[in-house]
Amino acid sequence: MQIYPTLELQGGRCVSLRRGNLDEPAIWHVDPVETAKGFVEKTGWVHVTDFDAVSRSETDNSALIEEMIRTVPGSVQLGGGMNTMDRITQWVEAGAGRVVIGQTALVNPDLVKEAALAYPDQIVLALDVYQGKVMSRGWRDTTAFDPLDVLGWFENDALAAIVVTDIDADIEETEASVSLITRVAEASRTPVIARGTVRTLDDISTLKYVPQVAGTIIGRALFDKSIDLDEAVALAQPEPEETVAPFV
């Protein structure tokens, strides 16, 4: 299972949101580019979300993200404001390994299809789910869509992965549940990346054995030291198969 350490950018800083609230971020006083390099050296990937692009802020993180793409020794999976084909093309051509499309997929599914056709296996669909329904506008609005309904729209498209955020698990302080992730993974033809369900190493152990879950995105738990990245990567590795000594 692939570990995707995540950087969430706002105003050029690494942040984490509580309950998706862009107005009250937790700010981590680290260098974003150096942090991305350290993550990628251990995992091969870093997931980056540009919150300013999501909120259409006047702050622009483009130069920072471009530096990450140029300098990290691995791949960047980038999301935030991917609402036009021009923007998707801009970041694919800039070298992003994958581009993540979120709420735009709900109002313009044809964009996802067009992007997947143009860049097969480089487009990731992101679904945020709360109380069984897909959310939009940064967890603000509840749609009428079950996540499996949305999956069906893209079942024949060459997506690289589907990121599923379990908002219920993310905002609760209780032990995370993987029931949503399991349900989506069972129905999906595309590998699923879980988000919002990992707070401890035990959560990684649980996800590891859910079929079709190809990875998990971890953010705040790395910054507040709840999880050590080296330990997470080691735990996510497949168990070695037992071998039987031949008879002699």
C-alpha positions in Angstrom: 0.0 0.0 0.0 1.4 3.4 -1.0 1.7 6.1 1.6 1.0 9.6 0.3 2.2 12.2 2.8 0.4 15.4 2.1 1.2 19.1 2.1 -1.8 21.5 2.2 -0.8 25.0 1.1 -2.3 28.3 2.0 -0.5 31.6 1.6 2.8 29.8 0.9 2.6 27.9 4.2 1.9 24.3 5.2 -1.4 24.1 7.0 -4.0 21.7 8.2 -7.7 22.3 8.4 -10.1 21.4 11.1 -13.5 20.3 9.7 -12.6 21.7 6.3 -12.6 25.3 7.6 -10.3 27.4 5.5 -10.6 30.4 7.8 -8.9 28.8 10.9 -6.0 26.6 9.7 -3.4 25.1 11.9 -0.1 26.5 10.6 3.0 24.3 10.5 6.3 26.3 10.6 8.2 24.3 8.1 9.7 24.9 4.7 7.2 23.4 2.1 9.8 22.5 -0.5 12.2 20.9 1.9 9.4 19.1 3.7 8.2 17.7 0.3 11.7 16.5 -0.5 11.9 14.7 2.8 8.6 13.1 2.2 9.3 11.9 -1.3 12.7 10.5 -0.4 10.8 8.1 1.8 7.7 7.4 -0.2 8.3 8.3 -3.8 5.1 10.5 -3.8 3.8 13.6 -2.1 0.2 14.8 -2.3 -0.2 18.5 -2.6 -3.4 20.5 -2.2 -3.5 24.2 -3.1 -6.2 25.7 -0.8 -5.7 29.1 -2.3 -6.7 27.7 -5.8 -9.7 26.1 -4.2 -10.9 29.3 -2.6 -9.7 31.5 -5.5 -7.6 33.5 -3.1 -5.4 36.3 -4.4 -2.5 34.4 -3.0 -0.7 32.3 -5.6 1.2 29.1 -4.7 2.1 28.3 -8.3 5.8 29.2 -8.1 6.2 27.1 -4.9 4.5 24.1 -6.4 6.5 24.4 -9.6 9.7 24.4 -7.5 8.5 21.2 -5.7 7.8 19.5 -9.0 11.3 20.4 -10.3 13.2 19.5 -7.2 11.6 16.6 -5.4 13.1 13.2 -6.1 9.8 11.6 -7.0 6.2 12.4 -8.1 3.7 15.1 -7.1 0.0 14.4 -7.0 -1.6 17.8 -7.2 -5.1 19.0 -6.4 -6.8 22.4 -6.0 -8.8 24.4 -8.5 -8.6 21.9 -11.3 -11.8 23.2 -13.0 -10.7 23.7 -16.6 -8.9 21.7 -19.2 -6.3 24.5 -19.5 -5.4 24.3 -15.8 -5.1 20.6 -15.9 -2.9 20.7 -19.0 -0.8 23.4 -17.4 0.1 21.2 -14.4 0.5 18.0 -16.4 2.9 19.8 -18.7 4.7 21.3 -15.7 5.5 17.8 -14.6 2.8 16.9 -12.0 2.7 13.1 -11.8 -1.1 13.2 -11.3 -3.8 15.9 -11.2 -6.7 15.6 -8.8 -10.2 16.7 -9.8 -12.7 17.2 -6.9 -15.9 19.1 -6.8 -15.7 20.1 -10.5 -16.5 16.5 -11.3 -19.9 16.9 -9.8 -20.9 19.8 -12.0 -18.9 19.0 -15.1 -18.2 15.3 -15.3 -17.3 15.7 -19.0 -14.2 17.5 -17.9 -13.0 14.4 -16.0 -13.7 12.3 -19.1 -11.9 14.7 -21.4 -8.9 14.8 -19.0 -8.7 11.1 -18.6 -8.8 10.6 -22.4 -6.0 13.2 -22.9 -3.9 12.0 -19.9 -4.8 8.4 -19.2 -3.7 7.2 -15.7 -2.7 10.7 -14.6 -6.2 11.9 -13.5 -7.4 11.3 -10.0 -11.1 11.7 -9.0 -11.6 13.0 -5.4 -14.8 12.3 -3.5 -15.5 13.8 -0.1 -18.3 11.9 1.7 -20.3 12.8 4.8 -23.1 10.7 6.3 -23.3 8.7 3.1 -23.5 11.6 0.6 -20.9 13.3 -1.5 -20.1 16.8 -0.4 -19.1 19.9 -2.5 -17.6 23.3 -1.9 -15.0 22.2 0.6 -17.4 20.1 2.8 -19.9 23.0 2.9 -22.8 21.6 0.7 -24.4 18.2 0.8 -25.3 16.8 -2.6 -27.9 14.1 -3.4 -25.3 11.8 -4.7 -24.2 8.5 -3.1 -20.5 7.9 -3.8 -21.3 4.8 -5.8 -23.5 6.8 -8.1 -20.6 9.1 -8.9 -18.2 6.2 -9.4 -20.6 4.8 -12.0 -20.2 8.0 -14.1 -16.5 7.2 -14.7 -16.4 3.4 -14.6 -15.1 3.3 -18.2 -12.6 6.2 -17.9 -8.8 5.6 -17.5 -8.5 7.2 -14.1 -5.3 6.7 -12.1 -7.1 6.5 -8.7 -10.0 7.7 -6.7 -9.3 9.6 -3.4 -12.2 9.0 -1.0 -12.3 11.3 2.1 -14.3 9.9 4.9 -15.4 13.2 6.5 -17.2 11.5 9.4 -14.0 9.8 10.4 -11.9 12.9 9.8 -13.9 15.2 12.1 -14.6 12.7 14.9 -12.2 12.2 17.7 -13.2 8.5 18.0 -11.4 5.6 16.3 -11.7 5.9 12.5 -13.9 3.5 10.7 -13.1 2.0 7.3 -16.7 1.0 6.4 -17.1 3.7 3.7 -13.7 3.0 2.2 -14.4 -0.7 2.1 -17.8 -0.1 0.4 -16.3 2.2 -2.3 -13.3 -0.1 -2.9 -15.5 -3.1 -3.4 -17.5 -1.3 -6.0 -14.6 0.4 -7.8 -12.7 -0.8 -10.8 -10.1 1.9 -10.1 -7.6 1.8 -7.2 -8.9 3.7 -4.1 -6.8 6.0 -2.0 -8.2 6.5 1.5 -8.2 9.9 3.2 -9.4 10.9 6.7 -9.2 7.5 8.3 -5.5 7.4 9.5 -4.5 8.9 12.9 -2.4 6.0 14.2 -0.2 3.2 12.8 -3.0 0.8 13.8 -5.3 2.6 11.2 -2.7 1.8 8.5 -2.6 -1.8 9.6 -6.4 -2.0 9.1 -6.4 -0.3 5.7 -3.7 -2.5 4.4 -6.0 -5.5 4.3 -8.9 -3.8 2.5 -8.9 -5.1 -1.1 -8.5 -2.4 -3.8 -7.2 0.2 -1.4 -4.0 1.2 -3.1 -2.9 3.8 -0.6 -3.7 6.4 2.1 -3.1 10.1 2.4 -1.7 11.3 5.7 -1.3 14.9 6.7 -1.8 16.3 10.2 -0.7 13.1 11.9 2.8 13.5 10.3 3.1 17.1 11.4 1.9 16.6 15.0 4.1 13.5 15.3 1.2 11.1 15.9 2.7 9.0 13.1 6.3 8.5 12.2 6.7 8.4 8.4 9.4 5.7 8.4 7.3 3.4 10.5 4.2 4.1 8.4 6.1 3.2 5.2 7.5 0.0 6.7 4.0 -1.0 8.0 2.4 -0.4 4.6 4.7 -2.9 2.8 3.2 -6.3 1.8 3.8 -9.1 4.2 6.5 -11.5 3.0 5.0 -14.8 1.8 5.9 -17.8 3.8 8.0 -20.3 2.0 8.2 -24.0 2.7 11.6 -25.6 2.7 11.8 -28.4 0.1 12.1 -32.0 1.1 15.6 -33.4 0.7 
